[in-house]
Amino acid sequence: TSRSPPTVETIAPKVFIVSLFSLEANVWYEHLPGSGVGDLYAQNISVPGLSPQYPSVHCTSDGSVCQVTTGMAEINAATTITSLVLSQKFDLKNTYFILAGIAGVNPKHATLGSVTLARFGIQPALQYEIDPREAPETWKTGYFSFGTQSPLEYPTEFYGTEVFELNEALRDVAFGFASAAKLNDTSYAQEYRTKYEAHGPSYDAAIRSPSLLKCDVLTSDVFFSGNILGEGFEDLTSLWTNGHGKYCMSAMEDNAIFEVLVRFHVHQLVDFSRVILLRTGSNFDRPPPEMDVLTHLRGEHLNGVKIAVDNIFLAGVEIVKGILGDWDETFQSGIKPSNYVGDILGTIGGVPGF
């Protein structure tokens, strides 16, 4: 008689932490056991299709919290999350995904070590681009939207990943949980912030201590830097979100992950209304006054990495504990969105307000 293969129990995490590279992952491995939530090394599950650098998912002993590292940039992120969802090793229908990583920070809105929770993800590279040295003299940027003739015209052609909107009610609940965190800072970061004082009140946010904010994130494979690009993407964020979005963080993975989750939401494998985007400021996206862009980018631009990584955990663990602690009463059934949730095409229903 033939034997049936042993049954492997599917894990149904309440929270799935998504890290992008090793520093962001290690802070959870090192500090989560001390929080009382559990040890992510209690279960180590190999999943085909994950990054060769990060081939396993890690979960607490009861499977309530799991973590995966995607590898950096859009292709790695999309491939990993697709492989995760299709692995059949996890039941993700009621799982809350917390995308938690470091990011470039816009000094007009936040500072090194600041923690942001986003409503919008923007993919600014989905545009036409010409070298600004060859652009008309009146243009502030070499980017302009598909189907248009010049910058700051709303696109008439869409690829579908230009803008995603997350559950604002969930973001606000997560903000309340994260507000309990005492954020880390360093004297080195404090000293570097003072370089932005000369710019006047428009950079007041840059010289403050780290704080928790609500603002939005760009996804770009290109690590950009400078005032011209930064200001152009500020304008683009406002344009593409109908004035609702505020660009404050720049990252490399989020919209790629959102697209995967939207597609699988359609097939009821995940719930896109259960996605939280947390980013922390590791480096300013433009130089301080009196410093040229190249010096800033080649030099001390990554001067907030340590506190940014620390603050991922300090704020993020409060969100994890909040979800676990109120699972039965609130989070199992979900936080009902009060806003549109989904992509720019309305793929999962509803009509975007942008």
Stockholm file with secondary structure:
# STOCKHOLM 1.0

chainA/1-354         TSRSPPTVETIAPKVFIVSLFSLEANVWYEHLPGSGVGDLYAQNISVPGLSPQYPSVHCTSDGSVCQVTTGMAEINAATTITSLVLSQKFDLKNTYFILAGIAGVNPKHATLGSVTLARFGIQPALQYEIDPREAPETWKTGYFSFGTQSPLEYPTEFYGTEVFELNEALRDVAFGFASAAKLNDTSYAQEYRTKYEAHGPSYDAAIRSPSLLKCDVLTSDVFFSGNILGEGFEDLTSLWTNGHGKYCMSAMEDNAIFEVLVRFHVHQLVDFSRVILLRTGSNFDRPPPEMDVLTHLRGEHLNGVKIAVDNIFLAGVEIVKGILGDWDETFQSGIKPSNYVGDILGTIGGVPGF
#=GR chainA/1-354 SS CCCCCCCCCCBCCSEEEEESSHHHHHHHHHHHHHHTSCCGGGEEEECTTSCTTSCEEEECTTSSEEEEECCSSHHHHHHHHHHHHHTSSBCCTTCEEEEEEEEEECTTTCCTTCEEECSEEECTTSEEECCGGGSCTTCSCSEEETTCSSTTCCCSSCCSCSEEECCHHHHHHHHHHHTTCCCCCCHHHHHHHGGGGGGCGGGGGGGSCCCEEECEEEECSSCCCSHHHHHHHHHHHHHHTTTCCCEEEEESSHHHHHHHHHHHHHTTSSCGGGEEEEEEEEEESSCCTTSCHHHHHHTTTTTTHHHHHHHHHHHHHHHHHHHHHTIIIIITTCCCCSSCCEETTCTTSSCCCC
#=GC SS_cons         CCCCCCCCCCBCCSEEEEESSHHHHHHHHHHHHHHTSCCGGGEEEECTTSCTTSCEEEECTTSSEEEEECCSSHHHHHHHHHHHHHTSSBCCTTCEEEEEEEEEECTTTCCTTCEEECSEEECTTSEEECCGGGSCTTCSCSEEETTCSSTTCCCSSCCSCSEEECCHHHHHHHHHHHTTCCCCCCHHHHHHHGGGGGGCGGGGGGGSCCCEEECEEEECSSCCCSHHHHHHHHHHHHHHTTTCCCEEEEESSHHHHHHHHHHHHHTTSSCGGGEEEEEEEEEESSCCTTSCHHHHHHTTTTTTHHHHHHHHHHHHHHHHHHHHHTIIIIITTCCCCSSCCEETTCTTSSCCCC
//
